Amino acid sequence: MPINFLAGQRLTADDLQALAATRVTQGTEQSVASSTTLTDTSIVVPVNDLTEIRLLVRYTSLGGGMRWAWSTTSGSVTMYNRSIGSHGESTTGNAATVADMRWRQVLTDDEEQTVDHFTTNTSSLIWEDLIVDGDGELTFQFAQVTSDASETSIHRNSYATWQRLAA
């Protein structure tokens, strides 16, 4: 990553710190049951200029599947890239198919992604890589695809890292 300074300009500690990667963790397990309405998580990413965000969410669906999106909770954020990987829907109901990943690329933060419930005995993975610009905050949200009394849970070790791409 280039540091956009010219000869003779002084780099400050704040300039260099602004380019360091930062991480936010979910912290505690969070669950939803009988709800298809998106709920905010503790994964909130501040955006200040061109920024890359990497998300890793582990979750368990006990019956309702998983629905997720990003929400701009303050300011104005423009999405340039949103690459998504998650497990795909199982055609056999067998957990072994979790190795088959689904890859998508979309250009909006608020477009909802879904994965139907297919197993209760393992945690599943969502991975995203986003390139955004602007000034504001993005909040990761989740819910169930189909309302079910059994919980869909985000694991406490889920996290996002972000790094500004320009000083």
NUKOL-657532 format. One record per residue (C-alpha): residue in one letter; y, x, z. Coordinates in Angstrom, 1 decimal. Each point is the difference from the previous one (the first is absolute). Layout:
BEGIN
res A, py Y, px X, pz Z
...
! end
This chain:
BEGIN
res M, py 0.0, px 0.0, pz 0.0
res P, py 3.3, px 1.5, pz -1.0
res I, py 2.8, px 0.3, pz 2.5
res N, py 3.1, px -1.1, pz -1.9
res F, py 2.6, px 2.5, pz 1.3
res L, py 2.1, px 2.4, pz -2.1
res A, py 0.5, px 3.7, pz 0.7
res G, py 2.5, px 0.5, pz 2.7
res Q, py -0.6, px -3.3, pz 1.7
res R, py -1.2, px 0.1, pz 3.6
res L, py -3.2, px -1.7, pz 1.0
res T, py 0.2, px -1.6, pz 3.4
res A, py -2.9, px -0.9, pz 2.3
res D, py 0.8, px -3.7, pz -0.6
res D, py -0.3, px 0.6, pz -3.8
res L, py -3.5, px 1.6, pz 0.4
res Q, py -1.1, px -2.6, pz 2.7
res A, py 0.9, px -2.8, pz -2.5
res L, py -2.6, px 1.4, pz -2.4
res A, py -2.9, px 0.2, pz 2.7
res A, py -2.8, px -2.5, pz -0.1
res T, py 0.0, px -2.6, pz 2.8
res R, py -2.7, px -2.4, pz 1.2
res V, py -0.2, px -3.3, pz 1.7
res T, py -3.2, px -1.4, pz 1.5
res Q, py -1.1, px -3.5, pz 0.6
res G, py -0.7, px 1.0, pz 3.7
res T, py -2.0, px -3.1, pz 1.1
res E, py -2.5, px -2.2, pz -1.7
res Q, py 1.7, px -3.1, pz -1.5
res S, py -1.9, px -3.2, pz -0.9
res V, py 0.6, px -3.3, pz -1.8
res A, py -2.2, px -3.0, pz 0.0
res S, py 0.3, px -3.4, pz -1.7
res S, py 3.1, px 1.2, pz -1.9
res T, py 0.9, px 0.8, pz -3.6
res T, py 3.6, px 0.7, pz 0.9
res L, py 1.0, px 3.7, pz -0.2
res T, py 0.7, px 1.6, pz 3.3
res D, py 2.0, px 3.2, pz 0.7
res T, py -1.8, px 3.1, pz 1.3
res S, py 1.3, px 3.0, pz 1.9
res I, py 0.0, px 1.9, pz -3.3
res V, py 3.7, px 0.1, pz -0.8
res V, py 1.4, px 2.7, pz -2.4
res P, py 3.7, px 0.8, pz -0.3
res V, py 1.1, px 0.7, pz -3.5
res N, py 3.0, px 2.3, pz -0.7
res D, py 0.2, px 1.1, pz -3.6
res L, py -3.0, px 0.8, pz -2.2
res T, py -3.1, px -0.1, pz 2.3
res E, py -3.8, px 0.2, pz -0.3
res I, py -2.0, px -2.1, pz 2.3
res R, py -3.8, px 0.4, pz 0.6
res L, py -1.8, px -2.7, pz 1.8
res L, py -3.5, px 0.0, pz 1.5
res V, py -1.1, px -3.2, pz 1.7
res R, py -3.5, px -0.6, pz 1.4
res Y, py -0.8, px -3.6, pz 0.8
res T, py -2.9, px -2.3, pz 0.8
res S, py -0.4, px -3.6, pz -1.4
res L, py -2.3, px -2.2, pz 2.1
res G, py 0.3, px -2.9, pz -2.5
res G, py 3.4, px -0.5, pz -1.6
res G, py 0.5, px 3.0, pz -2.2
res M, py 3.2, px 2.1, pz -0.2
res R, py 3.4, px -0.8, pz -1.6
res W, py 2.8, px 2.6, pz 0.1
res A, py 3.4, px 0.8, pz -1.3
res W, py 3.2, px 2.0, pz 0.8
res S, py 3.2, px -1.7, pz 1.1
res T, py 3.5, px 1.4, pz -0.3
res T, py 1.2, px -0.9, pz 3.6
res S, py 3.5, px 1.5, pz -0.4
res G, py 2.2, px 1.5, pz -2.6
res S, py -1.0, px 0.3, pz -3.7
res V, py -3.1, px 1.9, pz -1.2
res T, py -1.1, px 0.4, pz -3.6
res M, py -3.6, px 0.5, pz -0.8
res Y, py -0.8, px 2.5, pz -2.8
res N, py -3.8, px 0.4, pz 0.5
res R, py -2.6, px -1.7, pz 2.2
res S, py -3.5, px 1.4, pz -0.5
res I, py -2.7, px -1.9, pz 2.0
res G, py -3.6, px 0.8, pz 0.8
res S, py -2.2, px -2.4, pz 2.0
res H, py -3.6, px -1.0, pz 0.1
res G, py -0.9, px -2.6, pz -2.6
res E, py -1.6, px -3.4, pz 0.4
res S, py -3.7, px 0.2, pz 0.5
res T, py -2.3, px -1.8, pz -2.5
res T, py -3.1, px 0.4, pz 2.2
res G, py 1.3, px -0.4, pz 3.5
res N, py -1.3, px 3.5, pz 0.6
res A, py 2.2, px 2.5, pz 1.9
res A, py -1.2, px 2.8, pz -2.2
res T, py 2.4, px -1.2, pz -2.7
res V, py 3.0, px 1.1, pz 2.1
res A, py -0.3, px 3.3, pz -1.8
res D, py 1.3, px -1.8, pz -3.1
res M, py 3.8, px 0.3, pz 0.2
res R, py 2.5, px -2.2, pz -1.7
res W, py 3.1, px 1.8, pz -1.4
res R, py 3.2, px -1.9, pz -0.9
res Q, py 3.6, px 1.0, pz -0.8
res V, py 2.9, px -2.4, pz 0.5
res L, py 3.7, px 0.3, pz 0.2
res T, py 1.0, px -2.4, pz 2.7
res D, py -0.2, px 0.4, pz 3.7
res D, py -0.4, px -3.7, pz 0.8
res E, py -2.9, px -0.6, pz -2.4
res E, py -3.0, px -1.1, pz 2.2
res Q, py -3.3, px 1.7, pz -0.4
res T, py -3.3, px -1.6, pz 1.1
res V, py -3.5, px 0.9, pz 0.8
res D, py -2.6, px -2.7, pz 0.8
res H, py -2.1, px 0.3, pz 3.1
res F, py -3.5, px 1.4, pz -0.7
res T, py -1.3, px 1.8, pz 3.1
res T, py 0.7, px 0.1, pz 3.7
res N, py -1.8, px 3.1, pz 1.0
res T, py 2.3, px 2.7, pz -1.2
res S, py 3.7, px 0.9, pz -0.3
res S, py 1.6, px -0.1, pz -3.4
res L, py 2.7, px 2.0, pz -1.6
res I, py 3.4, px -0.6, pz -1.7
res W, py 1.8, px 3.0, pz -1.5
res E, py 3.4, px -0.2, pz -1.7
res D, py 2.4, px 2.6, pz -1.5
res L, py 3.5, px -1.3, pz -0.5
res I, py 3.2, px 1.5, pz -1.5
res V, py 3.1, px -1.8, pz 1.1
res D, py 3.7, px 0.5, pz 0.0
res G, py 2.9, px -1.6, pz 1.8
res D, py 1.1, px -0.4, pz 3.6
res G, py -1.9, px -2.3, pz 2.3
res E, py -3.4, px -0.6, pz 1.7
res L, py -3.4, px -1.0, pz -1.3
res T, py -2.4, px -1.8, pz 2.3
res F, py -3.8, px -0.3, pz -0.7
res Q, py -1.3, px -3.5, pz 0.4
res F, py -3.4, px -1.6, pz 0.0
res A, py -1.8, px -3.4, pz 0.4
res Q, py -3.3, px -1.6, pz -1.0
res V, py -0.8, px -1.0, pz -3.6
res T, py -1.8, px -3.1, pz 1.2
res S, py 0.9, px -1.5, pz 3.4
res D, py -3.0, px 0.7, pz 2.3
res A, py -0.4, px -0.2, pz 3.8
res S, py -1.6, px 3.4, pz 0.0
res E, py 2.6, px 2.9, pz 0.2
res T, py 1.2, px 2.4, pz -2.7
res S, py 1.2, px 3.1, pz 1.8
res I, py 2.1, px 3.1, pz -0.8
res H, py -1.4, px 3.0, pz 1.9
res R, py 2.2, px 2.0, pz 2.3
res N, py -0.4, px 3.2, pz -1.9
res S, py 1.5, px -1.4, pz -3.2
res Y, py 3.2, px 1.9, pz -1.1
res A, py 2.6, px 0.7, pz -2.6
res T, py 1.6, px 3.3, pz -0.8
res W, py 3.3, px 0.4, pz -1.9
res Q, py 2.0, px 2.8, pz -1.4
res R, py 3.3, px 0.1, pz -1.8
res L, py -0.3, px 1.5, pz -3.5
res A, py 3.6, px 1.1, pz -0.3
res A, py 2.5, px 1.3, pz 2.5
! end
